[in-house]
Amino acid sequence: MDPEDWRSTSIGALRPEVLCHLALLPGELVLVCAFFSDTSWYAFTTRRIVSKHAGTIATLDPKRGVESQFGNFKGYGPGSNTELGAIPTATATLKCGASTLQLEYETGKPSMAPIYAAKYWSQKHPILDKLLTNAERALYKSRNV
């Protein structure tokens, strides 16, 4: 999987087109970001999930976990079209408590980036204290006060 071949999705950095739409907070890092148009983009960061879908901006605080539905993430077309990425984008729904947002994402191999970012928030972050050493935990808390 070569992220350089992905049209809209990037890992570890804000796409240049998103820079004018989203200001990062001090100490906040980007996990995955995608830009499709001025009315459709998203960013998973170390503190929040932000999307603009159908022109509406929404933000989730995922610290208590995320429920996600990515649907046709392989991008298979209708009927017997089983070519990966035949449908280039799809819409995902993410939920944190009572808050919900939707985001457009690239199907096929690039879909794994937002899917695994959502899995981090639902599976790893809730038990982060069990995965870190005491020194790592203290460093994490000092940066995320």
C-alpha positions as CSV (number, residue, x, y, z in Angstrom):
1,M,0.0,0.0,0.0
2,D,1.6,3.2,-1.2
3,P,0.0,6.4,0.3
4,E,1.7,8.5,-2.3
5,D,-0.7,7.0,-4.9
6,W,-3.7,8.1,-2.8
7,R,-5.6,11.0,-4.5
8,S,-7.2,12.6,-1.5
9,T,-6.0,11.0,1.7
10,S,-2.8,11.7,3.6
11,I,-1.4,10.2,6.8
12,G,0.4,12.3,9.5
13,A,-0.2,15.7,8.0
14,L,-2.9,18.1,7.0
15,R,-3.4,18.3,3.3
16,P,-2.5,21.8,2.0
17,E,-6.1,22.4,1.0
18,V,-7.4,21.8,4.6
19,L,-4.9,24.3,6.2
20,C,-7.2,27.2,5.5
21,H,-10.2,25.4,7.0
22,L,-8.7,23.9,10.2
23,A,-6.4,25.3,12.8
24,L,-4.6,22.8,15.0
25,L,-4.5,23.3,18.7
26,P,-1.1,23.5,20.5
27,G,0.3,20.0,20.7
28,E,-2.4,18.5,18.4
29,L,-1.1,16.2,15.7
30,V,-2.8,14.9,12.6
31,L,-3.4,11.2,12.3
32,V,-5.2,11.1,8.9
33,C,-6.7,13.8,6.7
34,A,-8.5,13.9,3.3
35,F,-9.7,16.7,1.0
36,F,-12.3,16.3,-1.7
37,S,-13.6,19.9,-2.1
38,D,-14.2,23.0,-0.1
39,T,-17.4,21.4,1.1
40,S,-16.0,17.9,1.8
41,W,-12.9,17.1,3.9
42,Y,-12.0,15.5,7.2
43,A,-9.2,15.3,9.8
44,F,-8.6,12.8,12.6
45,T,-6.2,14.3,15.1
46,T,-4.8,13.3,18.5
47,R,-7.6,15.3,20.1
48,R,-10.7,15.4,17.8
49,I,-12.3,14.4,14.6
50,V,-13.4,17.2,12.4
51,S,-15.3,16.9,9.1
52,K,-17.0,19.1,6.6
53,H,-19.6,17.0,4.8
54,A,-22.2,18.4,2.3
55,G,-21.0,21.9,3.5
56,T,-21.7,21.3,7.2
57,I,-18.8,21.3,9.7
58,A,-18.9,18.9,12.6
59,T,-16.5,18.1,15.4
60,L,-16.4,15.0,17.7
61,D,-14.5,14.6,21.0
62,P,-13.6,10.9,20.6
63,K,-12.0,10.4,24.1
64,R,-14.8,8.1,25.2
65,G,-14.7,6.0,22.1
66,V,-16.2,6.1,18.6
67,E,-18.8,4.0,16.9
68,S,-18.2,4.0,13.1
69,Q,-19.9,2.7,10.0
70,F,-17.9,2.7,6.8
71,G,-20.2,0.7,4.6
72,N,-18.9,0.0,1.1
73,F,-15.2,0.8,2.0
74,K,-13.9,-1.4,-0.9
75,G,-15.8,0.7,-3.3
76,Y,-17.4,-2.2,-5.2
77,G,-19.8,-1.0,-7.9
78,P,-23.4,-2.2,-8.3
79,G,-24.3,-5.6,-9.5
80,S,-21.4,-7.8,-10.5
81,N,-18.8,-5.0,-10.6
82,T,-16.3,-6.3,-8.0
83,E,-13.4,-4.0,-9.0
84,L,-11.8,-2.5,-6.0
85,G,-12.5,1.3,-6.0
86,A,-15.1,1.2,-8.8
87,I,-17.0,3.7,-6.7
88,P,-14.2,6.2,-5.7
89,T,-15.7,7.6,-2.5
90,A,-18.3,6.7,0.1
91,T,-19.8,8.3,3.2
92,A,-19.0,7.1,6.8
93,T,-21.0,7.9,9.9
94,L,-19.2,8.3,13.2
95,K,-20.8,8.6,16.6
96,C,-19.5,9.7,20.0
97,G,-22.3,9.6,22.6
98,A,-25.1,11.8,21.3
99,S,-22.9,13.5,18.7
100,T,-22.8,12.3,15.1
101,L,-20.9,13.3,12.0
102,Q,-20.5,12.1,8.5
103,L,-17.5,12.2,6.3
104,E,-16.6,11.4,2.7
105,Y,-13.7,9.0,2.3
106,E,-11.7,7.4,-0.4
107,T,-12.7,3.7,-1.0
108,G,-10.2,0.9,-1.7
109,K,-6.8,0.9,0.0
110,P,-7.0,4.5,1.2
111,S,-10.1,3.7,3.3
112,M,-8.0,1.8,5.8
113,A,-6.5,5.1,7.1
114,P,-9.8,6.6,8.5
115,I,-11.1,3.1,9.5
116,Y,-8.0,2.4,11.6
117,A,-8.0,6.0,13.0
118,A,-11.6,5.3,14.2
119,K,-10.5,2.0,15.6
120,Y,-7.8,3.7,17.6
121,W,-10.4,5.9,19.3
122,S,-12.7,3.0,19.9
123,Q,-10.3,0.3,20.9
124,K,-6.9,1.7,22.0
125,H,-7.5,5.1,23.5
126,P,-9.9,3.9,26.2
127,I,-7.2,1.5,27.5
128,L,-4.2,3.8,26.8
129,D,-3.2,3.9,30.4
130,K,-2.7,0.1,30.3
131,L,-0.5,0.3,27.2
132,L,1.9,3.0,28.5
133,T,4.7,2.8,31.0
134,N,4.6,5.3,33.9
135,A,7.0,7.6,32.2
136,E,5.1,7.5,28.9
137,R,1.8,8.2,30.7
138,A,3.3,11.2,32.5
139,L,4.7,12.6,29.2
140,Y,1.3,12.0,27.5
141,K,-0.6,13.8,30.3
142,S,1.8,16.7,30.4
143,R,1.2,17.3,26.6
144,N,-2.6,16.8,26.7
145,V,-3.7,18.8,29.7
